[in-house]
Amino acid sequence: MAQVDIQINGKAYRIACEDGQEPRLRELAQMVDAHVKDLVGQVGQVGDTRLLVMASLLVADELMDLRDAAHEVDEGEEEFSPSEIDDLALAVEGLAERIERIAVRLEAS
């Protein structure tokens, strides 16, 4: 199992991932960090746990928007194939699960 060093809100974290998934984990961490930076700009430094919960909610909101858009496509025009929609939904769900695991690890440390 690989180890990846990431930074969220200026703090370093070492996260385990499957071999070969290191670049993806770094990209996901950059996305989460961007959400956290936006939140810090809006609400200030309100604590790592609260910021990660808020960032997770933003990611979950994006997931819901993607699901809604996928349902609209299913009911209307065919811009994406069903397998592409499934792939997008699985990718976003995987991201949300990883964020939740990171938040749990942060709370434990």
Secondary structure, DSSP 8 states (H G I E B T S, - for coil): -EEEEEEETTEEEEEEE-TT-HHHHHHHHHHHHHHHHHHHHHH----HHHHHHHHHHHHHHHHHHHHHHHHHHHHS--SS-HHHHHHHHHHHHHHHHHHHHHHHHHHH-
